[in-house]
Amino acid sequence: MPTPTAAIPHLIAAGFHALSDPLRISVLELLRQQELCVCDLCEALGVSQSKLSFHLKTLKEAGLVHSRQEGRWIYYSLNTPQFRVLEEYLAEFSHNSVISSARSCCD
């Protein structure tokens, strides 16, 4: 698993972007409990498959979910290592509690 400092910035940005939508948060909450197929997610969330597909694509591109196909159904599950990357990235800010003052740029 890559360390946050070695992680590609656009993947970190994509992860936080994916977490910025309430419907995608709801999807992640459902997947926290178990792997689910698209039809189960649509039913639980009360959304159309086309709307959900857009949000699942965003979550997949951010690396937050995995998908696997079984027959004609696609099942989704959490990709927990990517959540750890985002968590460790944020944790680095709390470890840098002493921030140096800016030096004067006009001297």
DAKA-V636031 format. One line per field, one symbol per residue. ss: DSSP state (@ for helix, = for strand, . for the rest). burial: 1 if it has 9 or more other C-alpha atoms within 8 Angstrom, else 0. A space follows every 10 residues. Layout:
ss->???
burial->???
This chain:
ss->........@@ @@@@@@@@.. .@@@@@@@@@ @@@..==@@@ @@@@@...@@ @@@@@@@@@@ @...====== ..======.@ @@@@@@@@@@ @@@@@..... .......
burial->0001001000 1101110110 0001111101 1100111100 1100000010 0100110111 0111111000 0001111110 0110110110 0000000000 0000000
